[in-house]
Amino acid sequence: MPVILALCLLPVLLGAVCEYAVCRFTKRRPWRWALPLTALAGTVIVFLVRYHGWSADVAHGGSAPIETLLFIPGLPAALLFLGLFIGYRLWRRVWRPRVIDEK
Protein backbone atom coordinates (compact mmCIF):
# COMPACT_ATOMS: atom_id res chain seq x y z
CA MET A 1 0.00 0.00 0.00
CA PRO A 2 2.74 2.56 0.76
CA VAL A 3 4.33 1.86 -2.64
CA ILE A 4 1.04 2.59 -4.38
CA LEU A 5 0.72 5.85 -2.47
CA ALA A 6 4.30 6.84 -3.17
CA LEU A 7 4.21 6.02 -6.89
CA CYS A 8 0.67 7.11 -7.72
CA LEU A 9 -0.92 9.49 -5.26
CA LEU A 10 2.11 11.51 -4.19
CA PRO A 11 3.09 12.77 -7.69
CA VAL A 12 -0.50 13.84 -8.43
CA LEU A 13 -0.82 15.75 -5.16
CA LEU A 14 2.65 17.24 -5.41
CA GLY A 15 2.07 18.38 -8.99
CA ALA A 16 -1.35 19.88 -8.23
CA VAL A 17 -0.18 21.79 -5.15
CA CYS A 18 2.99 23.09 -6.80
CA GLU A 19 1.26 24.17 -10.02
CA TYR A 20 -1.53 25.91 -8.12
CA ALA A 21 1.01 27.76 -5.97
CA VAL A 22 3.12 28.80 -8.95
CA CYS A 23 0.10 30.03 -10.91
CA ARG A 24 -1.37 31.78 -7.88
CA PHE A 25 1.71 33.65 -6.70
CA THR A 26 3.52 34.50 -9.93
CA LYS A 27 2.33 37.49 -11.85
CA ARG A 28 4.15 36.91 -15.12
CA ARG A 29 3.08 34.27 -17.59
CA PRO A 30 6.58 32.88 -18.47
CA TRP A 31 7.12 31.76 -14.86
CA ARG A 32 4.11 29.47 -15.19
CA TRP A 33 6.01 27.41 -17.75
CA ALA A 34 8.96 26.88 -15.37
CA LEU A 35 7.40 24.02 -13.42
CA PRO A 36 6.26 21.89 -16.40
CA LEU A 37 9.58 22.43 -18.17
CA THR A 38 11.50 21.50 -15.03
CA ALA A 39 9.40 18.36 -14.62
CA LEU A 40 10.02 17.44 -18.26
CA ALA A 41 13.77 17.98 -17.93
CA GLY A 42 13.86 15.90 -14.75
CA THR A 43 11.93 13.10 -16.41
CA VAL A 44 14.28 13.05 -19.39
CA ILE A 45 17.35 13.04 -17.11
CA VAL A 46 15.99 10.16 -14.99
CA PHE A 47 15.06 8.26 -18.16
CA LEU A 48 18.52 8.67 -19.69
CA VAL A 49 20.36 7.81 -16.46
CA ARG A 50 18.29 4.66 -15.99
CA TYR A 51 18.58 3.71 -19.66
CA HIS A 52 22.35 4.09 -19.92
CA GLY A 53 23.11 3.11 -16.34
CA TRP A 54 21.68 -0.37 -16.61
CA SER A 55 24.37 -2.88 -15.61
CA ALA A 56 23.15 -5.80 -17.73
CA ASP A 57 25.88 -6.63 -20.23
CA VAL A 58 27.56 -3.24 -20.16
CA ALA A 59 30.44 -4.46 -22.33
CA HIS A 60 28.06 -4.99 -25.25
CA GLY A 61 26.15 -1.77 -24.82
CA GLY A 62 23.29 -3.23 -22.81
CA SER A 63 20.38 -1.00 -21.97
CA ALA A 64 17.48 -1.11 -19.56
CA PRO A 65 14.39 -3.14 -20.41
CA ILE A 66 11.50 -0.99 -21.56
CA GLU A 67 9.26 -2.28 -18.75
CA THR A 68 11.50 -0.80 -16.06
CA LEU A 69 11.66 2.52 -17.86
CA LEU A 70 7.89 2.68 -18.18
CA PHE A 71 7.38 1.83 -14.52
CA ILE A 72 9.86 4.07 -12.73
CA PRO A 73 10.28 7.32 -14.65
CA GLY A 74 7.20 6.79 -16.82
CA LEU A 75 4.34 6.24 -14.37
CA PRO A 76 5.32 8.85 -11.75
CA ALA A 77 6.11 11.38 -14.49
CA ALA A 78 2.76 10.85 -16.18
CA LEU A 79 0.98 11.26 -12.86
CA LEU A 80 3.06 14.35 -12.06
CA PHE A 81 1.96 15.94 -15.33
CA LEU A 82 -1.63 14.96 -14.53
CA GLY A 83 -1.22 16.74 -11.19
CA LEU A 84 0.21 19.80 -12.93
CA PHE A 85 -2.81 19.89 -15.21
CA ILE A 86 -5.22 19.48 -12.28
CA GLY A 87 -3.48 22.30 -10.38
CA TYR A 88 -3.66 24.60 -13.39
CA ARG A 89 -7.35 23.85 -13.97
CA LEU A 90 -8.09 24.40 -10.27
CA TRP A 91 -6.32 27.75 -10.37
CA ARG A 92 -8.21 28.77 -13.51
CA ARG A 93 -11.53 27.78 -11.96
CA VAL A 94 -10.94 29.63 -8.69
CA TRP A 95 -9.24 32.81 -9.95
CA ARG A 96 -10.63 33.36 -13.45
CA PRO A 97 -12.88 36.39 -13.76
CA ARG A 98 -16.50 35.46 -14.18
CA VAL A 99 -18.83 37.23 -16.57
CA ILE A 100 -22.40 37.42 -15.44
CA ASP A 101 -24.88 38.16 -18.18
CA GLU A 102 -27.94 39.84 -16.71
CA LYS A 103 -30.82 39.97 -19.14
N, C-alpha and C positions, 0 to 999 in steps of 0.2 A: 504493500500500500504506500509506504513512503517513497518508493521509486516512481510510482505512478504520479504522485503529487509533485515530486521534484522534476520529472521530465515533461509533464503535461500541464498541470495547473499553475505552477510557479512562473513559467515563461509568459503565459497569457496574462496573469495578474501583473507581473513586472512590466511587461510591455504596455498594458493599458494605463497603469499608474504613471509611468514615465512619460508616455506620449501626452497624456492629459496635462501633466505638470508643465511640460515643455510648451505645449500650445497655449496654456493658460497664462504663463508668466513671461513669455517672450513676446515682444511687440513687433518684431520684424519677421517677415515671412521666410527669408532664407534660413533662419535658425531652426525653423520647424522641419527642415530637411536633414538636419544634423543627426538626429536620432535614427531615422531609417537608414541613412547612409553608413553610420557607424555600425549598426546591426548587420548590414550587408557585408561590410568589410570584415567584421569579426567572423561572420559565417564562412566567408571565403578563406580566411586565414586558417580557421579550425579545419575546414575541409582539406586544404592543401597540406597542412601539417599531418593530419591523420592519413591522407592518401600516400604521401611520400615517406612518412615515418613508420610505415608498416614493416615489421621485421621478418616477414615470411619471404625467404629466398631473396635477400637483399643483393646478393652477388649477381643475380640475373635480372635485376630491375623489378623485383616483385612489388606489387601495390596492394592496397587494402581491398578486401571484397566489398562489392557495392552494397551489400546488406548492412555492413557496419557503418558505412558512410551515410546511408539513409536513416539509420536509427539514431546515431549520436549527433552529428551536426544537423541532420535533415529535419527530424521531428521537432526538437526544441526550437530550431530556427523558424520553421513554419508556424509554430504556435506563438513564437515571439512576434512575428509579423502580424499574425491574427490579433494579438493583444495590442499592437501599435494601431491597427485599423480600428479596433473597438474603442481605444482611448481617443482617437481622433474624432470618431463619430459621436462619442459622448460629449466631447468638448464642443463640437458643432451644434449638437442638440441643446446643450445648456446655454451657451453664450452667443448663439446666432441671433441677430435681431429678428423679431417677429413682425410681420405686417398683418394688421387687422383691417379687414375690409368691412367697413360699416355701410350698409345699404340703406 
